[in-house]
Amino acid sequence: MKTSFMTLFGLVASILAMPATRLNSRQAGLCSSALATPLCCDVDVLGVADLDCAPPASQPTDLQSFNDICAADGKINMCCVLPILGQALVCQAPNP
């Protein structure tokens, strides 16, 4: 009796632990591994600092959609190492 209860409990717990929906694919290929944070920024200062940066408003699926999402807000698409309080350090344009 205890064994069947534990088996049933284990099955129910594993079913509840599974995600109900499929996960969205990430921005694989948008930015190189070292510059892994895709951001939409207002100004790029010689690739050292970018001002008024924010994550894209929606999930980009490729480089063109990343560019379009940022351009819709009047910003440029950048890949940055260290985003801090709306500013980003060591940024570069994403590679095609």
N, C-alpha and C positions, 0 to 999 in steps of 0.2 A: 504494500500500500504506500509506504513512504517512498519507495523507489519510483513508482509510477507518478506520484505527486511531484517529485523532484524533476522527473523527466518532462512532464507537462509544463511545469513552471519554467524550466530551462528553455523549452521551445517557444513559449509565449514571450519570454524576455528577449530572446534572440530576434523574434519577429518585430517586436516593438523597437528594438535598437536599430533596425534597418531604416535608411532614409526613405521617405514616402515619394520623393520626386528625384529626378535626375539632377546631378550637380552641373552647373554651368562650366563650360571649358574656360580655362584661364587664358591670360594674354600670352600664351606661349609664342615666342618668336618676335614679339614687339620690341623688346629690349634685350640687350645682351645680359649675361648672367651677372656681371659686376654692376651694371646700371639697371637694376631690376625694377625700379619704381616708375611706371608710366604716369606722367603728370601733364596737365594743361597749364601753361605759364604765360604771363603777360610779356615779360622782358627777359632776354638772355644777355648777361653781362660777360662776354668773352668766354663762355663755357664754364666759368668759375662759379657764378651764382645766377639764379633765376628768381624773379620776383613775382609775388602774387600767384603762387602755384596751388593747384587743387587737383584731386583725382578726376578722371573723366566722368561726365555726368551719367553716362551709361556704359555698359560693358563693351569695349571694342573687341571685334572678332579678328580683325587683321589691321595691317598698317594703314590702309586707305580709310577704314572706318575710324581708327584712332585720330587720323588727321581731320576727318570730317566733323567728328564730335567736338574736338578742340576749336576748329575754325568756326563752328556755329556759335561759340561763346566769344569769338574774337581773340582767341589765344593760339599759341603755338604748341605743338606736341613735342615733349621732351622726355628723355629717359634720365633719371637722376639717381645719385647714390644716397643722399642724405636729405630727405625733406623734413624741415623743422619750422613749425608755426607759419605756414604759408610761404616760406622761402625754401629754396632747394640749392644744395651745393653740388658741384661737379656734375654738370649736366651735358648731354649731347643729344643731337637729333637722332631719332631711331634709324637703324640701318634697314634699307629696303631688302 
